[in-house]
Amino acid sequence: MRITMVGTGYVGLVTGTCFANTGNEVTCLDIDQAKIDKLNQGISPIYEPGLDELIRRNTKAGRLKFTTDKVAAYQSAEIIFICVGTPSDERGRADLKYVLAAAGDVGEAIENAPGNTGGDVSEKRRKIIVVKSTVPVGTNAKVKAAIAAKTSKAFTMASNPEFLKEGAAINDFNKPDRVVVGCDDKGTGDRMRDLYEPFVRNGHPIFIMDIPSAEMVKYAANAMLATKISFINEIANLCEHYHADVDEVWRGMTSDKRIGNQFLYPGLGYGGSCFPKDVLACISMGDEVGHPTQLLESVHQVNQEQRKAFITKIDKHFNGAGLSGKKFAVWGIAFKPGTDDIREAPSITIMKHLLEQGAEVVAYDPVAHETCHLVLGDQITYADDPMHALDGADALIVCTDWDEFKHPDFEEVANRMKDRVIFDGRNVYRRHVLREHGFNYYCVGREPVVSESQTA
């Protein structure tokens, strides 16, 4: 099939590349010429394991192209995927200006395309306009109206929410748990099923449903996962007050098959581009129809307070001297392992607090230095490896649980640091190991380890 992806961000680039890898002819469109130039050189603007190689392979084979030419991208495409950003506004509502702008461009391209002269064109010849961006319920109808305002020619709509995990996106796309398609006619559903059939030979389902339901699926799924994260953090905070160990509570709770163990790990809360934005969008959707989403409002509040609670542990430990003049090593900047995405990352909140208090910050992350520099610039120092970040540090803060942080040489850690203090926001380490090495150790949902030989 001839496919055009509108937007070469995370979703559009991964989706387009994976479609090309199964033999489709894919054009990725973006207004950013610099980004397109890099992609044509085989350089991905995002970090995603395995993506660079797939881009180079399919570009070389002629199945994957990158352009800023809207006319060329739209007119020959059978299926057009809108994958542009939908950032939250000041009230948490999804901003649809990029989606609707793309819709207007598509409408003009359809109107000016050769052939396809009226509304009686067969279903197989109509362009399918697929909204893949995460959008509130009712957005597809707005997109359809925006396109129809520009053309009288035939087209059809579909909603196709994405369920990609950053850091595992290619595997998620190639072996999806499910594919969700919303459409208004059987012909569109059949064509979308044909497109995705190579990816579900593992027996997982393709769900064809109405468009509003498909639009809601993504929000419902992400809101549920965010709820699980806030739930376990709420329990972890209770554990700290009642001297219980959240790890033991977790083991006893998640052994219940009705509960399971996924997304129930205590820590600094959720971040990234999806969960914060989608929870706020659900809250906003509820407000707009006069039906407050009380549970999700609490989910969001718990998540924001989780960062504050962790910062309080840092402040409390250094209460006597304050943070001014202290040096902090930070391991992990990205909101999760496997990505360079720092959107809504807890590390940014924590480092901004340290800087505001007059502290020095030296941070290390395997891939997120460049994206962090766009936000914090030279306010912090970027170490070239995790151990160098520790030199002369008053404390280590673990914000992202990259594998390379999980089994450090604690003797070397101690020798490099000024004081043996670790704030573990991901519960990476075992308390007895830190006690044996004489560290003051603070984590989430468990009592701290306070070394008799160490004082703040």
N, C-alpha and C positions, 0 to 999 in steps of 0.2 A: 504493500500500500504506500501511497505518497502522503507523508505526514509532515505537518509543520508544528513546531513547538514555539509558542510565543513567550519569550522570556528564557534566558539561559542561567537562571538561578539554580538553587539546589534541586527543585522538583523537575523543572523543565530539562535541565542538562542530563540528569540521571535517567529520566524517562525516555528522552529522545535517543540517548546513546544505547540504552537497552533495546529499544524498538529497532534501531539500526542493526544491532548485533544479531537480530533474528531475520534479517533480510529485507526489512522495509527501507524505503528511500526517505530519509529524514532530513528536513531543513530546520535548523534552530535559528530563530530570529531574535535580535536584541537591538536596542537603540544605542547601546554603548559600543562605539567603534573600537575603542581600545580593548575591550573584553573580547570582541569578535576577532580582532587581530591576533590576540594571544591564543584563542581557541584554534584558529587556523594554523597556528604554529605547534599545536598539540599541547598547549599549556592550559590546564584547568584553572579557573578562578577560585575554585573551592577545593578543600581537602576531603577526599573520600577514597578509602582504600580500594585500589583496583580501577578507579575511574580513568586515570590518565592513559593507561594502557588500552582500555576499550575505546577511548576517543581516538587515539592514534591509529589503532587497527581499523576502525570503521571509516575514518577519514581517508586513509590510504586506499581502502577498498571502494571508495566513491559512494558509500551508502549514507554518509553523514556529512552535512555541509553547514556552515555558519555564515550568516549574512545580516546586514542591516537593511536590505532591500525588501520592503514590505510587499510590493507588487509581485516580485518574483516568488516570494515565500508563500503568499496567499493564493494566487490565482491557479496554480497547478495542483494544490493540495486537495486530497480527498477528505482528510480529517485534520482539523485545526484544533490544537490543544492550547487553551489559555492558561498559562502557568505564571502569571505575574504576581507581584507581592500584594498582600492585603494587610498593611500595618494597622495597628490599633490607634485610634485617635485618643484625645484626652479623656474621653468617657468610656474607653474600652471597646468602642464599636469598630468593626472592620471597615477600613477605608477602601471603598470600591473604585476610586478614581482611575486606577491603572487598569482594572478589569474592564470598566466601561469605555475607557479610551481605546483599548485593544478591540473591543466589540465594534466601535465606530469604524476603525481601520478595516476590520474584516468585512463589514457591510459595504464599504466603498470598493473593496477589492472584488467582492462577489458581483456587485453591480457592473463593474468595468471588465469582468472576465468574459472571454468569448464563450459562446454557447450558453446553455442553462438559461433559456430566455423567458421562462415564466414559472408559474406555480404548479404546473402539471407535469413537471419533470419527474421521471421515475425515482423511486426511493433510492435505488442503487447509484444514481448519478448526483444526488443532492450532497452538497458538502455537509459534513457533520461538524458542528462547532461544539467542542467539549470544554466545559469549565472544570479545570483540574485544581485551580487555586482553592484554598479553603475559604468558603464564603457562607454568609448567613443564609438561612432558608428564604427563598424568594429571589435570590440573586440571578438564577438562570432566567427567570421571567424578565428581569430588567435587561439582561444581556440580549435576550431574544428581541425585545422591543428596541434596543439601541441599534441592533443590526438591521431590523426591519425598517427602521427610520431612514436607513441609507440605501436600501435596495428593495425592489419588488420581486427579485428572483428567489428561487427556492433554496431553502437550507433547512437543516433540522438540528435540534439541540440535544445535548447529553450532559449529565453530571457524572464525573468520575473521580471521586476523592482519592487522595494518595495516603498510603499508610507506611511510608518509608522511615526507618530509624536511621538517623545520622550515624555513620560509622559502620553500618551494615546494610546500606541502601541497595547496593547491587544485588546482594543475596535476597533481600526482601522483595525486590522487583521480580527477579527471576524465579523465585519460589514463594509466591505470596500465600498468606493464610487464606485470603479471599480477595476477589475483585468485585467491586461494587460499581454498578452502572445504573444511572437513572435516565430514563428516556420516555417519550410520549408515544412511540410507535414501534411495532415489532421489527420493521426493517432496520431501524437504527440499532436496536438491541442485537439483532443478528450480526450486523457488521461489526459492532464492538466486540461481540463474543468471538468472532473470527479473528480479530486483531489480538485478543488476549489468550486464545486457546493454546498457543505454544507454551505459555507460562504456567498452565494449570494441569499439566499432564501428571502431576503428583496426586491428582484426585481432589484437590481443594476447589471450592465452588466459585462460580461466577454468579453473583446475585444481580438479576435484572429487576428493577423496581421503578416506582414513580420518582420524578425528579426531586420533589420536596423531601422525600424520605432519604434519598441518596445524599442530599445536602446535609441532612441532620446526622447521618451515620458518623461522619468524621468527628463532629463536635461531641457526640455522645461517647465515642470511643476514647478520645483524648481527655474528656472531662472525667471519665471513669478512672483512667490511669492516674490522672492528677490527684483524684480523690484518694486513691490508695496510698500515694506518696505522702499526702498531708495527714492521712489517718495514722500511718506508722510513726510519723514524726510527733504527732500529738501523744501517742502512746509512749514514745521514747522520752518525751519531756516529763510525763507522769512517772516513768520509771526512775528518772533522776531524783525526783522529789521524794519518792518512797523507797529509795535505795534498792530498787530492783535492777536486774540486768536485762536490757532490751534484747540482747542476743539470745538469752535463754527464753524470754517471752516469745520471741520470733520463732524459735524452734518448736515450742509447744503449740503456737497458734497456727503456723503454716503447715503442720502435719495434717491438719483437717483438709481433706480433699475439696471441700466446698470453698475453701479460702485460697489455697495454693500459696506460692511464694513470690510470684512475679510482681515487680514494682512495689514491694513491701520492704524496702531497705531504708533504714533511718539514715539521715544525713543532713545536708544543707538545704534540701528542698529542690524542686524542679526548676529548670531554666530552659534556655533554648528558644527557638523560633515558634514552637507549636503550643506547648501546654499553657504558658502564661497568656498568650494571645487568644487561644481558643476558649479558655475558661472565662476570660473577660468578655469575649464575644457572646458566650452563652448567657452570662449575667446581663449583658446589654439587650440581648433578644428578649429575655424575660421582662426587663423593665419596659421595653417598647410596647408590649402587649398587656401590661399591668399584671404580670405574674412573676413576682420576685423569685429568683432561684436561691433560696436561703442556704441550701447545702453548699452550692458552688461559691457563694459569697464567703462562706466560712473556709472552704478549701483554699481560696485565694488568700484570705487573711492569715491562715495558719502558715502558708508558704512564705509570706512576707515576714512574718514574725520569727520564723525559724532562723533566718539570717541574723536578725537582731539578737536572738538568744545566744547564738554562737559568738557574735561580736562581744556580748556582755561577758562571756567567759574570758575572752582575751583581756578586756578592760579590767575585770576583777582581779586577774592574776597579777597585773602590773599596777594595781591601784595605788600602791605606796609611792611609786615613782612616776606613774603616768607613761604614756607611749612616746612622748617627745624625745627624740634622740635615740630611740630604740631601733634596732635593725631586725627586720623580719624577712625570712626566706619563705617564699610561697611556691609550693609544688603543685602545678596544675592550674591552668587559666581557663581552658575550654569548659563549657558547661557539663560535658561528659567526655569519656575517652572516645577516640576514634574520629574526632572532628576538630576543626579549628574554629568552630562557631562559639562566639562569646556572648551572643545575645541573651540577655537576662541571666548571665552567668553569676552564681554566688560569689565567685572570686573577685569580680569587678566591684561588687558592693563592699566586700571586705577590704580590698586594697584601697578603695576611695576613703573608707573610714580611717585606715591607718595613716594615709597621707594627710588627711584633714587634722589628725592629731599630732602631726609633726614627725611621724616615723619615717624611716627609710625602708624601701621595699625592693628586694631582689627576687625576681620571679623566673621560674623555668617551666616550660611546657614543650613537649616534643614538636608541636606543629602550630601553636596559636600565637606566636610572638608577633607576627605581622598584623593579625586582626586585633590583637590587644593594643598594638602601637597606634592604630587608628583611633582608639578611644582614650588611652592614657598617655600616649606619646612618650616623651622622655622623663615623665614624672617618676617612673620606676626604672630599675636596671634589669636588663634581660640577660640571664646567665646562659652560658653555652652548654652546661650540663647540670644535673640536679645537685651534685656534690659541691660544685663551685658556688652555687647559690647560698650554701650554708656558712661560708667563711665569715667568722665573726658575728654570726647571727645570735640575737637574744632569744629567738624562738623560730620554730618551723611551723608553718600552717599548710596542711594538706587539703586542697580544695577539689582535686579531680583524681579519681582512682585509676590512673594509668598503670598498666602492669609493671612498668619499670620502677614504680615507687613502692611496690608491695613487699619486697624483701631486701631492703638496704643493709649495708654493713653498719650496724648501729654504733660500733666502736669508732669507725671513721666519722659517722655523723656527729658523735659526741666530741671527738677531737677537733673537728672543724668549727663547732659552734662555741659561742661565748658562754651560753647557759644551756642546760639540758632541758628544754621545754618544747613540747610538741602539742599542737592543737590539730586534732585529726577530724576533719569534717566529713569523712567518708567511712569512719570505723575500719580502716584498713589494717590496723595493727592489733596484736594481742596484748592485753594489759600486763600479763606476767612477764612478757619479754621486755617491755619498757621499764618495768619495775626492776628487773635484774640489771639493767644498764643504767639505773639511777636517774631516769627521766621523770620530770613532772609531765603527766600525760592527761590530756583532756579530749574526750570524744563525745559522742551523742548517745544518750540513753543509758549510760553506765557511769558509775562513780569514778571520779578522777583518780589517777595514781599520783600521790604527792610524795616525793622523795624527801626523806629526812635530811639528806645532805644538800638539798638544793632549796634556795629561797629566791624569791623574785627580787 
